[in-house]
Amino acid sequence: MKKFFFAITLALVGMITSCVDKDVEVDADTKPAWLGGSIYEELKNPAKNGLLTGTFDTYLKLIDDLGYAEVLNKTGSKTVFPANDDAFARFFQNNEWGVSSYNQLSEAQKKLLLYSSMLDNALLLEMLPNVYNGTNDPLKGQAIRHESTVSTIDTIQWIAGKEAMPKNNVYWKPYYDKGIHVVRDNSSQMMIHLTREFMTNNDITVAGDNSDFAILTGTPYPEEGKTAYIFNDKVVNGDITCQNGYIHQMEDVIVPPGNMAQVLKKHDNTKYFSHILDYFAVPYYDATTTQQYNDWAVTNGRTTIDSIYQVRYLSARSQGGEALTRDPYRQTLSTSQVLGYDPGWNEYHPAVARAGNLDIRIMDVGAFFVPDDNAVRQYFLPGGAGAYLIDIYGDKANTPENLTENLDSLHSKNPQVLTAFTRNLMKASFSATVPSKFSSILNDASENMGMQLSMVNKKENGKYDISFANNGAIYVINELVAPDEYQAVMAPASVYPDMRVMNWAVQDGVANGDYLGWTSSTTCLP
């Protein structure tokens, strides 16, 4: 009689309460019908249980080439989100890496494709939005993401040449001629998932063509069966139960988008604002990642790397919720010269008052309302509301050809200006800024920001230009929404050198509660 061990998810009175690894001995002849083989076996023979569609030879090749077959064949408690061969065929026809066949994939790309589609816990779809606190009573409908199995050392990049590095940035100049090894933040790579439970629990609408969900993903939430969306991709066959975890088949190949800063850099129509973000990008030596990589390299017969840096963004809130206001030269910058939070922080999450044992990293992400390139041009070029800023600080004639250089000059001479613009567009919470809540979004002065759905661009396929990074949602908009300080009548006083006295008078009055002579006790006469 053949026997085997498997990891089983326990259920109590029909309600799943937790996912626990248990070695349970079962006779092969009496194995329950709903229990498949191992994850690897099910992908190898997808027609066996009739729950998966298509073949998975390409995904299996990733598993084999990376030496992960034994893990997915025998041990562990995993959740995988594979795509079938038809989906990979579509991927090879059009992808951001420019590869047209499996053989063109680098080892690093293979690792990203496999490990970004895998979780280290066995989770049914209905368990994805649960947040566990060390008990069997999870907080339901609160999680929007989980930590994938991507390792930081799998994301190391070699950047060579000034053109590939941030411009107008003194912190990168030492590497312009010699190149640099970097990782884009060394915190955990996250997988975002949109589920009905999370959305309804956070007052995010899901019903109909004009729901938040439909606007965010470009498709109405499917009513049939249980499903979820990983980033913007649909789970087409979920909850395939295996001896060592679960399979959730994806409609398309999951390609990790990276953090918000990375997504903006790849977008065709946000070049100006990605360039502005580069002003705050700083390479910090990363001793931990350097050591981890070199330990792996020695074990696997690879060349070691002397120094690996992580790219972080000067901000009031970065890794661990701590401020990153001290630059590599040990100079401390003021709050008005740094971003509100680090858009390159993979684990970014809004600050919360209560955490306890909860993993607050997975409960919410950020939102970024990014003006497209045309909106930036309209604002700063002649005739635009911000043309006066270029007139004051620009080194060249205010023309489209010179705009990038003039923005560099503006930031060099008065870094508080573009810092304020960027902070105004970065919002702490995705859940609080979905389309149905646009009217409640506040600007830097805690006044209505004026966001409307008509301001969000549409792509050629008719879908809204909204994308998910691993740490937030990015809305590409057709208008540069300036901070309150630069929209008010007194805006010129904030920047014109010959109006400094007026600016001092205004700011001094505001600080003392005396607004140009009108105090709280002043009465307006009829």
Disulfide bonds with the S-S distance in Angstrom:
none
